[in-house]
Amino acid sequence: MIPNQFIRSHRHRIDTFFGDGVVAHVGFGDPLCDEMARVVLGACKVADVPAKLGGTYVCMEGPQFSTKAESNIYRSWGADVIGMTNLQEAKLAREAEICYVTIAMVTDYDCWHPHHDAVTVEQIVSVLVKNAENAAKVVKAAVAAMRRHAMQMRTSLGERDSDRPVEIPAATKEKLRLILGKYVK
């Protein structure tokens, strides 16, 4: 699945480059690059890997798996997949103005499904190996397709709330130079 939305269900992950004197309010209503998602969907077809464009990814706290209650809550919210990464990556990519897309390759039903045993690490690793092979094929096809497309990421940091000069500590400016350099001298 190539998700187009996220739900955050974690609390201990760093998901911003900013702080230390800098606040960056970045739009995140549409968290992934639609254009890149379409390229990846085409790459899935070329690689003969089944894919669905659109869906909701719940990013949960790990490394433990869900309880049945959590799993059922996520399903009641309309979530399509549950994972432990990707949301932070999408937020950081948006702050850095990098086109980003996720390919969520399912490993199991989680613990909610009444006709499947509880999830084990061995089951997940077995499916993960096949998913890694498929992911490599999709990435290869996507990179070939991206050579023909010019991805346009919106300049989310350049959209200012005011014209007032920004006071940023020198150490923070240096740390964020690659991200803020074109906006703050």
Backbone hydrogen bonds in HBPLUS format (Angstrom, degrees):
<---DONOR---> <-ACCEPTOR-->    atom                        ^
c    i                          cat <-CA-CA->   ^        H-A-AA   ^      H-
h    n   atom  resd res      DA  || num        DHA   H-A  angle D-A-AA Bond
n    s   type  num  typ     dist DA aas  dist angle  dist       angle   num
A0104-ALA N   A0001-MET O   2.74 MM 103  5.12 159.2  1.78 173.6 166.2     1
A0002-ILE N   A0052-LYS O   2.80 MM  50  6.08 165.5  1.82 171.9 170.3     2
A0054-GLY N   A0002-ILE O   2.78 MM  52  5.64 162.2  1.81 150.4 150.1     3
A0004-ASN N   A0055-GLY O   2.96 MM  51  5.65 160.2  2.00 145.0 147.4     4
A0005-GLN N   A0055-GLY O   3.21 MM  50  6.33 139.5  2.38 163.3 160.2     5
A0057-TYR N   A0005-GLN O   2.99 MM  52  6.26 163.0  2.02 140.3 143.3     6
A0007-ILE N   A0057-TYR O   2.89 MM  50  6.23 145.0  2.01 149.3 149.4     7
A0059-CYS N   A0007-ILE O   2.85 MM  52  6.17 169.2  1.87 175.8 176.8     8
A0009-SER N   A0059-CYS O   2.83 MM  50  5.62 150.6  1.91 159.9 154.5     9
A0019-GLY N   A0022-VAL O   2.91 MM   3  4.97 125.1  2.21 134.6 150.6    10
A0022-VAL N   A0019-GLY O   3.08 MM   3  4.97 148.2  2.19 101.9 111.6    11
A0033-CYS N   A0100-TYR O   2.92 MM  67  5.55 173.2  1.92 160.8 163.1    12
A0037-ALA N   A0033-CYS O   2.91 MM   4  6.15 152.8  1.99 150.7 159.4    13
A0038-ARG N   A0034-ASP O   3.02 MM   4  6.33 152.8  2.10 149.1 154.8    14
A0039-VAL N   A0035-GLU O   3.14 MM   4  6.48 151.5  2.22 143.1 151.0    15
A0040-VAL N   A0036-MET O   2.88 MM   4  6.16 158.7  1.93 152.9 158.4    16
A0041-LEU N   A0037-ALA O   2.88 MM   4  6.13 152.6  1.95 146.5 154.4    17
A0042-GLY N   A0038-ARG O   3.04 MM   4  6.29 159.2  2.09 144.8 149.7    18
A0043-ALA N   A0039-VAL O   2.92 MM   4  6.24 147.5  2.03 142.9 152.8    19
A0044-CYS N   A0040-VAL O   2.87 MM   4  6.18 145.0  1.99 147.5 156.6    20
A0045-LYS N   A0041-LEU O   3.15 MM   4  6.53 152.5  2.23 145.9 152.6    21
A0046-VAL N   A0042-GLY O   2.98 MM   4  6.32 159.8  2.02 149.7 155.0    22
A0047-ALA N   A0043-ALA O   2.88 MM   4  6.04 154.5  1.94 145.9 152.9    23
A0049-VAL N   A0044-CYS O   2.83 MM   5  4.93 174.9  1.83 149.1 150.5    24
A0048-ASP N   A0045-LYS O   3.11 MM   3  4.96 155.8  2.17  99.9 107.2    25
A0080-ASP N   A0056-THR O   2.82 MM  24  5.25 157.2  1.87 138.1 145.9    26
A0081-VAL N   A0056-THR O   3.22 MM  25  6.63 158.8  2.27 155.7 159.2    27
A0058-VAL N   A0081-VAL O   2.87 MM  23  6.26 170.2  1.88 156.1 157.7    28
A0083-GLY N   A0058-VAL O   2.85 MM  25  6.17 162.6  1.88 173.3 175.0    29
A0060-MET N   A0083-GLY O   2.78 MM  23  6.08 158.5  1.82 173.0 169.2    30
A0071-SER N   A0067-THR O   2.93 MM   4  6.14 169.8  1.94 156.0 159.0    31
A0072-ASN N   A0068-LYS O   2.90 MM   4  6.07 159.5  1.94 150.8 155.9    32
A0073-ILE N   A0069-ALA O   2.95 MM   4  6.18 149.3  2.05 146.2 154.9    33
A0074-TYR N   A0070-GLU O   2.94 MM   4  6.25 165.9  1.96 159.6 162.2    34
A0075-ARG N   A0071-SER O   3.08 MM   4  6.35 155.1  2.15 143.9 150.8    35
A0076-SER N   A0072-ASN O   2.90 MM   4  6.12 152.8  1.98 143.7 151.2    36
A0077-TRP N   A0073-ILE O   2.99 MM   4  6.29 134.8  2.20 146.9 159.5    37
A0077-TRP N   A0074-TYR O   3.20 MM   3  5.12 132.1  2.44  92.8 105.6    38
A0079-ALA N   A0074-TYR O   3.10 MM   5  5.54 157.9  2.15 160.6 154.6    39
A0078-GLY N   A0075-ARG O   2.97 MM   3  5.19 156.6  2.03 106.7 114.1    40
A0090-ALA N   A0086-ASN O   2.83 MM   4  6.00 157.6  1.88 153.2 158.5    41
A0091-LYS N   A0087-LEU O   2.96 MM   4  6.26 158.6  2.01 153.0 158.6    42
A0092-LEU N   A0088-GLN O   2.90 MM   4  6.10 165.5  1.92 153.9 157.8    43
A0093-ALA N   A0089-GLU O   2.87 MM   4  6.00 156.9  1.92 147.4 154.4    44
A0094-ARG N   A0090-ALA O   2.98 MM   4  6.16 155.3  2.04 143.8 150.3    45
A0095-GLU N   A0091-LYS O   3.00 MM   4  6.30 161.8  2.03 150.3 154.9    46
A0096-ALA N   A0092-LEU O   2.95 MM   4  6.17 147.3  2.06 144.3 153.5    47
A0098-ILE N   A0093-ALA O   2.86 MM   5  4.98 173.5  1.87 145.5 147.7    48
A0097-GLU N   A0094-ARG O   3.02 MM   3  4.85 156.7  2.07 101.4 108.2    49
A0116-HIS N   A0113-HIS O   3.39 MM   3  5.64 167.7  2.41 114.2 114.6    50
A0124-ILE N   A0120-THR O   3.18 MM   4  6.47 165.9  2.20 151.7 155.3    51
A0125-VAL N   A0121-VAL O   2.89 MM   4  6.10 163.8  1.91 156.8 161.0    52
A0126-SER N   A0122-GLU O   3.06 MM   4  6.21 158.3  2.11 146.1 151.7    53
A0127-VAL N   A0123-GLN O   3.16 MM   4  6.46 165.2  2.18 153.5 156.1    54
A0128-LEU N   A0124-ILE O   2.75 MM   4  5.84 151.8  1.82 148.6 158.5    55
A0129-VAL N   A0125-VAL O   3.04 MM   4  6.22 147.1  2.15 148.7 153.5    56
A0131-ASN N   A0127-VAL O   2.85 MM   4  6.15 160.5  1.89 154.6 161.2    57
A0132-ALA N   A0128-LEU O   2.81 MM   4  5.99 147.1  1.92 145.4 153.9    58
A0133-GLU N   A0129-VAL O   3.21 MM   4  6.54 152.4  2.29 142.5 148.8    59
A0134-ASN N   A0130-LYS O   3.02 MM   4  6.36 162.1  2.05 151.6 156.3    60
A0135-ALA N   A0131-ASN O   2.72 MM   4  5.90 158.5  1.77 151.0 157.7    61
A0136-ALA N   A0132-ALA O   2.99 MM   4  6.15 156.3  2.04 145.3 150.8    62
A0137-LYS N   A0133-GLU O   3.20 MM   4  6.53 154.1  2.27 145.0 151.4    63
A0138-VAL N   A0134-ASN O   2.94 MM   4  6.24 158.2  1.99 153.1 159.4    64
A0139-VAL N   A0135-ALA O   2.82 MM   4  6.01 166.8  1.83 156.9 160.4    65
A0140-LYS N   A0136-ALA O   3.05 MM   4  6.15 161.2  2.09 143.8 149.0    66
A0141-ALA N   A0137-LYS O   3.10 MM   4  6.32 162.3  2.13 145.8 150.3    67
A0142-ALA N   A0138-VAL O   2.76 MM   4  5.93 154.1  1.82 152.0 160.5    68
A0143-VAL N   A0139-VAL O   2.83 MM   4  5.96 165.4  1.85 155.4 158.2    69
A0144-ALA N   A0140-LYS O   3.18 MM   4  6.36 161.6  2.22 144.3 149.3    70
A0145-ALA N   A0141-ALA O   3.03 MM   4  6.25 152.1  2.11 141.4 149.1    71
A0146-MET N   A0142-ALA O   2.76 MM   4  5.99 151.1  1.85 151.6 160.4    72
A0147-ARG N   A0143-VAL O   3.21 MM   4  6.43 137.4  2.40 144.3 152.9    73
A0148-ARG N   A0145-ALA O   2.97 MM   3  5.50 148.2  2.07 110.8 119.8    74
A0149-HIS N   A0146-MET O   3.03 MM   3  4.85 151.7  2.11  98.2 107.1    75
A0158-GLY N   A0155-THR O   3.14 MM   3  5.51 139.0  2.31 107.1 118.2    76
A0172-THR N   A0169-PRO O   3.05 MM   3  5.35 120.4  2.42 105.1 119.6    77
A0173-LYS N   A0169-PRO O   2.93 MM   4  6.27 158.4  1.97 156.8 163.9    78
A0174-GLU N   A0170-ALA O   3.01 MM   4  6.27 159.0  2.05 151.2 155.9    79
A0175-LYS N   A0171-ALA O   3.04 MM   4  6.23 161.6  2.08 143.4 148.6    80
A0176-LEU N   A0172-THR O   2.99 MM   4  6.14 151.4  2.07 150.7 157.5    81
A0177-ARG N   A0174-GLU O   3.24 MM   3  4.95 167.8  2.26 104.4 106.4    82
A0179-ILE N   A0176-LEU O   2.96 MM   3  5.39 130.8  2.20 111.4 124.8    83
A0180-LEU N   A0176-LEU O   2.75 MM   4  5.77 176.4  1.75 172.4 173.5    84
A0181-GLY N   A0177-ARG O   2.77 MM   4  4.66 137.9  1.94 131.4 137.2    85
A0183-TYR N   A0180-LEU O   2.77 MM   3  5.34 154.9  1.83 124.5 133.2    86
A0184-VAL N   A0180-LEU O   2.89 MM   4  5.83 155.2  1.95 161.3 166.6    87
